[in-house]
Amino acid sequence: MNNENTKKELEQLGTFEISRHLLSAAEKNKEIKNILNAGQGDPNWINTKARLAFNKLVEFGIKESSRTINETDLAGYVVKEDISKRFKEFLNPLNQIDSFLLEGLSYTHDKLNLDEDAVVNEWTNGVLGNNYPTPSRILEMNEPVLNAYLENVLYKNKDLAHQTDVFPTEGGTAAIVYIFQSLKENHLIAPGDKIAINTPIFPPYLEIPQLNDYEMVGVDFQSKEEDHWQIDPEELKKVIDTDVKALFLVNPSNPGSKAFSKEVLDTLKEIVKIKPDLMIITDDVYGTFVDDFESVYGVLPYNTLLVYSFSKLFGAAGWRLGTIATNKQNIFDKKIAELDAKTKAQLEERYQIAAFQPSKLKFIDRIVADSRSIGLYHTSGLSTPQQMMEILFALTHLVEQNKVDNYIKLAKNIISTRYDLLHDSLKMEKDSSSLNAKYYSLINIFSVAENLYDSEFSTYLKENYRTIDFLIELAEKKGIILAYGPGFDTPSGYLRVSEANLPTEDYKKIGENIVELLEEYHDTFKQK
Ligand SMILES: *Cc1c(COP(=O)(O)O)cnc(C)c1O
């Protein structure tokens, strides 16, 4: 890969595509026994409790099904009457997983006032995948549970669960795609409109082709290493003097891995006071990795649409579990109501098969309809087994109530240990702020060089090497795959290390290999 054309081509590729090429380059070096790929965000841990509970529910569901038809492999449908009584008889309170299911059921009854037969009936049909998701946005008993979870982990101090509509999606990825599509279809953003993003950011927000139609003004508030990747509130205020229509935020950020400070949240409030029509989309998939996290949705529920994913905390990327949440009173609906008569008539026609009174169809329900090209609205919605997996993950947290959630604590400890090992081996300063999610680290190769040697050496590196050179050499010589920082819109020199996806002791090796590579560069430098 060491010719100039290949490098130029590589730099043009998407961040995750670059990683794929680096991986195949590393595989070609037969001397490398163990490739360490820290380029990816999906974790190497999983939550077992919710998965075993899912299994148990399937077993119960099969038993229930054979009550109505029982012909070898063919069974019948489930009967709701007294189903919760039979469920309790089926479970053994001395078994850990069974007792979790019993606690989960009590939670829905005691805290959310749900009917136990209705809950067990929905859970049972849900895991079996009986019936189309009805209502299509989210199953009825599931909505309060998912709402309680989001409130607990993302906006604990705000009583918003009852005022929030949620739409479970095929991961955060589908949530993002659906939102862009419906914003556009409903004329809430039009080509040429200004959208601000907090950079550096998760690459899809830079790469979705639809977004090329909009004018991105992300540079207005780029967070920097000297601010520990925190947004500068003064920079953010510049949004006031622009005609920015929407803000797309990732909080805690990826790759900066930093949750917004109270000052930044207060600044957002100030901005919205001056620009009350501002639309905010916040992607909070890393919220649970920060203690006492506060979502922008918690601070500005009227203006904000929330995206969350179960992939990271629960190690469930293959399940494709995410959700969209909006407040029952929100700016998106208000803006739709204020569209001009011609546009409204066009939208009336667009959504006429989805509702009796299409003009009253809420933005979130428009997202549901658009997700299946409207024509297939009746079969839209996340698959019921996927919805159930979300609910069981949510319940692992909710049943702990005021206790410490040991699972979340363990997940945080894992990434924190890896963060320490990496930084210690690179002799880099650590950021111990409670806002640091530590899910990723951005390593500036020039700063590491300056720190280990001197500024002359780092100047030499800057003059003779590009970021891609380090990435290629780390892959080809050392078998280490990191993500290309500039792909996230960082300045040059940055490599992103994911603290989520490799065995803990490997983070020391990654640091040591970077140091070794720099040592080799330093030898060349001295010879010159
Ligand atoms: C990982 C990630 C996602 C994607 O989540 P999925 O649920 O796996 O699709 C979305 N947003 C950000 C910022 C992420 O890092």
Ligand as a Chemical Component Dictionary entry (heavy atoms), coordinates in Angstrom:
data_LIG
# 
_chem_comp.id                   LIG 
_chem_comp.type                 NON-POLYMER 
_chem_comp.pdbx_formal_charge   0 
_chem_comp.three_letter_code    LIG 
# 
loop_
_chem_comp_atom.comp_id 
_chem_comp_atom.atom_id 
_chem_comp_atom.alt_atom_id 
_chem_comp_atom.type_symbol 
_chem_comp_atom.charge 
_chem_comp_atom.model_Cartn_x 
_chem_comp_atom.model_Cartn_y 
_chem_comp_atom.model_Cartn_z 
_chem_comp_atom.pdbx_ordinal 
LIG C1 C1 C 0 -22.372 2.844  16.911 1  
LIG C2 C2 C 0 -23.094 4.089  16.671 2  
LIG C3 C3 C 0 -24.383 4.085  16.102 3  
LIG C4 C4 C 0 -24.971 2.864  15.460 4  
LIG O1 O1 O 0 -25.640 2.066  16.293 5  
LIG P1 P1 P 0 -26.359 0.746  15.759 6  
LIG O2 O2 O 0 -27.476 0.635  16.724 7  
LIG O3 O3 O 0 -25.390 -0.372 15.888 8  
LIG O4 O4 O 0 -26.815 0.957  14.377 9  
LIG C5 C5 C 0 -25.071 5.283  15.992 10 
LIG N1 N1 N 0 -24.504 6.436  16.373 11 
LIG C6 C6 C 0 -23.262 6.479  16.886 12 
LIG C7 C7 C 0 -22.685 7.774  17.284 13 
LIG C8 C8 C 0 -22.524 5.311  17.037 14 
LIG O5 O5 O 0 -21.271 5.369  17.506 15 
# 
loop_
_chem_comp_bond.comp_id 
_chem_comp_bond.atom_id_1 
_chem_comp_bond.atom_id_2 
_chem_comp_bond.value_order 
_chem_comp_bond.pdbx_ordinal 
LIG C1 C2 SING 1  
LIG C2 C3 SING 2  
LIG C2 C8 DOUB 3  
LIG C3 C4 SING 4  
LIG C3 C5 DOUB 5  
LIG C4 O1 SING 6  
LIG O1 P1 SING 7  
LIG P1 O2 DOUB 8  
LIG P1 O3 SING 9  
LIG P1 O4 SING 10 
LIG C5 N1 SING 11 
LIG N1 C6 DOUB 12 
LIG C6 C7 SING 13 
LIG C6 C8 SING 14 
LIG C8 O5 SING 15 
# 
